[in-house]
């Protein structure tokens, strides 16, 4: 192998390693950098597994963890059971998880059954990708998660998978303790 090819191969490996490191780390645009008003966000509607239109605005007044994902996305599959556990833990504390996918509705429904995901998993076409982009995911990478305050303002955006401990800690800081019965 010539020296030129050796340097090219080493350079390519360095670029790939850098890209993998970048994709694996949190890339949080400044809060509020979303190109979307809360009113426009809450006006968006998607389809539930039964094909019914579901407006995101039905969760106005709650902290919403909006997760963009796909059935073929391995990191998405890995983080979603943790999201289900966090939904169970924080649901009574005014937190709602919602998964949005530009994916085949039948695949999404099957995925939800296989992984026992109980929070809403809605589908749409290109509008899902457009919403993701307008909320700060300029690269279209998955998973992409946005935390919204009860008024629909962006608190945080993250490209890449959340760990259960990291997201749980963030939610603990955002919500009030559960109400005693």
C-alpha positions in Angstrom: 0.0 0.0 0.0 1.4 3.4 -0.9 2.0 6.1 1.7 -0.7 8.2 0.1 -3.3 5.5 0.5 -2.2 4.9 4.1 -2.6 8.5 5.0 -6.0 8.6 3.2 -7.2 5.6 5.2 -6.0 7.0 8.5 -7.7 10.3 7.7 -11.0 8.6 6.8 -10.9 6.6 10.1 -10.3 9.8 12.0 -13.2 11.5 10.3 -15.5 8.5 11.0 -14.4 8.4 14.7 -15.1 12.1 15.1 -18.5 11.7 13.5 -19.3 8.8 15.8 -18.2 10.8 18.8 -20.2 13.8 17.7 -23.4 11.8 17.1 -23.0 10.0 20.4 -22.8 13.2 22.5 -25.5 15.5 23.5 -25.9 18.4 21.1 -28.3 20.8 22.7 -29.0 24.0 20.9 -29.8 26.9 23.2 -33.3 26.7 24.7 -35.7 28.7 22.7 -33.7 28.3 19.5 -36.7 26.4 18.0 -38.2 27.9 14.9 -41.7 27.3 16.1 -44.1 29.1 18.5 -45.9 27.2 21.2 -49.3 27.9 19.4 -48.0 26.4 16.1 -46.5 23.5 18.0 -49.8 22.7 19.8 -51.7 23.1 16.6 -49.8 20.1 15.0 -51.8 16.9 14.7 -50.6 13.3 14.1 -52.2 9.9 13.8 -52.7 7.4 16.6 -52.5 3.6 15.8 -56.2 3.6 15.1 -55.7 6.3 12.4 -57.4 9.0 14.4 -56.1 12.5 14.4 -54.5 13.5 17.7 -53.5 17.1 18.4 -50.3 17.7 20.4 -52.3 20.6 22.1 -54.2 18.0 24.1 -51.1 18.0 26.4 -51.0 21.8 26.9 -50.4 22.5 30.6 -48.1 19.5 31.0 -44.3 19.0 30.7 -44.0 17.1 27.4 -41.1 14.9 26.5 -41.5 14.8 22.7 -39.4 12.0 21.2 -38.7 11.6 17.4 -37.9 8.0 16.6 -38.2 5.2 14.0 -38.8 1.5 14.3 -35.5 0.8 12.5 -33.5 3.1 14.8 -31.4 0.9 17.3 -30.8 3.7 19.9 -34.5 4.5 19.7 -35.4 0.9 20.6 -32.9 1.0 23.4 -34.2 4.2 25.1 -37.9 3.7 24.7 -38.4 1.1 27.5 -36.7 3.6 29.8 -39.1 6.2 28.6 -42.0 3.9 29.4 -40.7 3.5 33.0 -40.2 7.3 33.3 -43.8 7.9 32.0 -45.1 5.5 34.7 -42.9 7.3 37.4 -43.7 10.9 36.3 -47.2 10.6 34.8 -48.9 11.7 37.9 -46.5 14.6 38.2 -47.7 16.4 35.1 -45.3 14.8 32.6 -46.4 13.3 29.3 -44.1 11.4 26.9 -45.1 11.3 23.2 -43.3 9.5 20.4 -43.5 10.8 16.9 -42.4 8.7 13.9 -42.4 9.2 10.1 -42.9 5.5 9.8 -45.4 2.9 8.8 -48.4 3.0 11.2 -48.7 -0.8 11.3 -45.0 -1.2 12.2 -45.4 1.5 14.9 -48.4 -0.3 16.4 -46.5 -3.7 16.4 -43.4 -2.0 17.9 -45.6 -0.6 20.7 -47.0 -4.0 21.5 -43.7 -5.8 21.4 -42.0 -3.3 23.8 -45.1 -2.7 25.9 -45.0 1.1 25.3 -48.0 2.7 26.8 -47.4 6.3 26.1 -48.7 7.7 22.8 -46.8 6.7 19.7 -48.1 8.8 16.8 -47.2 8.8 13.1 -47.2 11.3 10.3 -45.5 11.8 7.1 -43.0 14.6 6.2 -44.6 16.8 8.8 -42.9 14.8 11.5 -39.5 15.4 10.0 -40.4 19.1 9.5 -41.5 19.5 13.1 -38.2 17.8 14.3 -36.2 20.2 12.1 -38.1 23.3 13.3 -37.5 22.2 16.9 -33.8 22.1 16.4 -32.8 18.8 14.8 -31.2 20.3 11.7 -29.4 17.1 10.8 -32.5 14.9 11.0 -30.7 12.5 13.4 -32.6 10.0 15.5 -33.4 9.8 18.3 -34.2 13.4 18.9 -35.9 14.5 22.1 -37.4 17.8 23.1 -38.6 18.7 26.6 -41.4 21.3 26.6 -42.6 23.3 29.5 -46.4 23.4 30.3 -46.8 26.5 28.0 -45.1 24.7 25.0 -41.7 26.4 25.2 -38.6 24.4 24.5 -36.6 23.7 27.6 -34.1 21.3 26.1 -33.3 19.5 22.9 -31.1 16.4 22.6 -29.8 14.5 19.6 -29.0 10.9 20.6 -30.3 8.5 23.2 -31.1 9.6 26.8 -30.1 7.4 29.7 -32.9 6.7 32.1 -30.8 8.2 35.0 -30.0 11.4 33.0 -33.6 12.1 31.8 -35.1 11.0 35.2 -32.8 13.5 37.0 -33.8 16.3 34.6 -37.5 15.5 35.2 -37.0 15.4 38.9 -35.7 19.0 38.8 -38.6 20.2 36.6 -41.6 18.7 38.4 -43.1 19.1 41.8 -43.3 16.1 44.1 -46.3 13.8 43.7 -49.4 14.8 45.5 -50.3 12.7 48.5 -53.6 10.9 48.3 
